[in-house]
């Protein structure tokens, strides 16, 4: 039988990948290890290698398609072999299907290839209410509230299931929504559009918890006071605009994988971890002196310059070693708090479309020069989207620095499964009182966000006090 | 409540029924002089004498037929198979005569007989002595099949089986004869055939398990509870007629079902339960029904292999997590 090529799990947070580019054509001879496509995951764009030798019989998904882990991407086989058996097994629509991943039952709305799955068709009953509105009007059913303005494929509001909207582009396939019978029934009863959900079950199956999450997640934005002036629904709907089109007074920005991951993980953190915040002001005079001396001649010797951020990384690592309760994770499913034996400090790095948190491993055992060099390398490769997933996984603590933007202080959302995150502000020149005199001083404000399930106030405060102590007297770290 | 071993509960049921009804008698290999191969009938020869507690030669086809004939003529025999593995030489008597005589005589004859004995795997007994016979016999209209998991159910159900006017196949277990449990002191304690027992209630999933498998399910449920998942456990107690209604009601609440069944998977009891649940609970299911059964090979002899072949607690937990979509 021909060999299926599935969407692999390329990072621990990945749930689906976007096939951004095909690098091999149907009929090409490929060998194990050959790269046949590029896949955008939530964090990086990665090469998709094949594990077998053979001929690329079929490119099952078009460029731009989003494929869940385990979803069929391509079929390999012997020259002249039929891909149909594999396509049938994966429900990919047989010989005619060239579009998206799965075949559809006739009554289901249809997706365009390359279009964000979230933009698929509405249920007929409310199809005509959604045109262009970002928030439902008061009194509308809750699930509608999660619908953002997106081009809809539904062609009519006459109550009939939408037929395939536009003349299908050549080779377009049909999407079948996989959902458990219970999820399907719940969605129907509660008015949830399955086409807008992402299934967390095997092969992307939408299961009960996904529908529940959609219902739960939709509630907050249903606030009626935000309702904009309802627009009159245009009678015959105009042709469906292209995905990402610009409307009269908005631009639709398609969600990248990274954006979706940030949204999901930080919502999960903020909504499930009870955050509390501890703020301290740090006298940075000695730290500034120290940094200046450390960096003397650094370039001449080919060393990376040590930044204040590197110093904070080191200080946090040393303090974490002294405070194992902070270097921990609340693990709900395992019913435990895990205290980590290693100190792996992640550093938030801003990118054009989001951020990543590459990890300086065993930072407590590394010197400042090593931390500086490693952080610079990680940050550069992160911005170029060249990080390997292993490089952003496994942190036990995270820091986030917005000092370079002149931010004095802020609070950060904990990066799960960490218990804490440190938000670092700018170093300011301020007048301070020393020996009865007002003299110039250097101050920095740091704010620790703690997951109260794992870390109590006094625990977090003791850690933060040590962070401050080490920053104010760096020589103490030598002890 | 008295605490009895499983074998004592079976004996109490037989003794009570033999005292209650002089047509009831016990027949089988070693049941009389030797007091039973597994001491189920200990003391019964002394109590009832050799006309009602009868040793037979090693001739299952013969004494099964003898019992069926006696039942057709108005007696109420209890036929002990040393284990159900040996019932296969009497298969024709059970299938062709016991199961069909009432139907084929237009109701003129009835066959009020109980066949009972140890069923299923019991350690390193090899391929021929490790059969779980539920699917073979439950496949046959005209037979009732009962498989209790504990002494109380064993006593109440065996008394009902002896009083039943149709042939009842009563499946025990060599590994459970020594199992102790509280048994009701109620006078003339009977449990109706065809009624399930809900042993544990939980909202997250339903587990159906009978006989030995019931204990695997209970152990698995305790471990799952530690991890935050609460299982409802239903012991059907009767395999035919199977009490589907309580299973369906439970699955309508939980949306998830695991069937634990020590018999072979193909066309087995778990498959039958899964069919009914898929048919009646389709819109309530959040995951396909999972089953844990013996492996689809003859039972191996080697210790490590028979352990791998039998259903285990770990397999039940894994199946539960599969239907729960957790790792």
Interface residues (C-beta under 8 A of the other chain):
Chain A: X180 X181 X182 X183 X184 X185 X200 X201 X202 X207 X208 X209 X333 X335
Chain B: X226 X227 X228 X255 X282 X283 X284 X285 X286 X287 X325 X326
